[in-house]
């Protein structure tokens, strides 16, 4: 039986429907890595271990990496693995929030209504967190390098809300490579000093690219070899091991091969993908 998302794609886009039929796939590969199951490298497995430790200790962790290396994919996968009887994920992706806005979003996620008064919001937040009992809130801030200084300072203050003996929640900061340097600045030093562990996600190593692509194809039921050696080399070179770019190119090449009724993805299909994906064209030029 096809997954619901595959059935939806087949009903809305005839080209995607044709590609699924041509390959005999149950879904489009490299479409939703978090849904299909990510490719876990040793670095990712170590990052998962540190994330679990951070949640258990109600600690603070910095997870950084270049654009497209999979920080959000890894975080999303990890949050789904958390035991719901022990942890409550609170994910905030609006990186331009003011301190007041951040408090309001937190209250909303906890099922509370914010007011116009900070003192009332803090009291409400304190009550809501206390009512969680042994359930540990896990606050994850995506694109943390874009948060205004006041918002990050508000988060730092909330860690010690009501001067509790243990941190109020676990905190994970996701951001680009320069996030650590940003946090080193004087107005972030109080938060920076609380970071217990840091993990940095790199691009894929050359030897990991073929297993990564094979994993993505197997996630949608394609067990047979689908990539020619020349296509694999071209994908590796064009992506430089960046997982997001590699996935975009591989998916476009997969669709191009289906459109030409080819049973193997060849370099000509990767060339077509290179023409379609802007980030790849930028690298070439």
Number of C-alpha atoms within 10 A of each C-alpha: 6 11 10 11 12 18 15 12 16 18 11 10 10 11 14 19 18 16 22 22 14 16 22 12 19 19 28 24 26 25 14 14 19 18 11 19 14 19 20 13 15 9 14 19 13 13 23 19 12 19 26 16 16 21 24 15 14 21 22 27 25 22 26 25 19 16 15 19 21 22 24 16 16 22 21 16 18 16 20 11 10 15 10 12 9 14 19 20 18 18 18 17 13 16 16 15 19 17 18 17 14 19 22 22 19 19 21 13 14 17 10 15 14 20 15 9 9 14 10 12 20 19 13 18 23 16 11 15 19 12 10 14 9 11 16 22 20 24 21 22 22 22 20 26 23 16 19 14 15 15 20 23 17 16 18 17 15 18 21 14 19 13 11 9 8 12 18 22 27 25 26 26 20 24 23 21 16 12 19 17 10 17 20 14 11 9 14 16 13 15 18 20 11 14 17 12 16 16 18 18 20 18 19 19 12 13 10 14 22 16 13 20 23 17 21 25 25 16 22 22 16 18 12 10 12 20 21 13 13 14 21 20 16 18 27 21 12 21 23 18 23 20 22 17 21 24 23 21 28 27 21 23 26 27 25 21 24 22 15 10 13 15 14 17 23 21 20 15 23 26 18 16 23 25 13 15 14 12 15 20 13 9 11 9 5
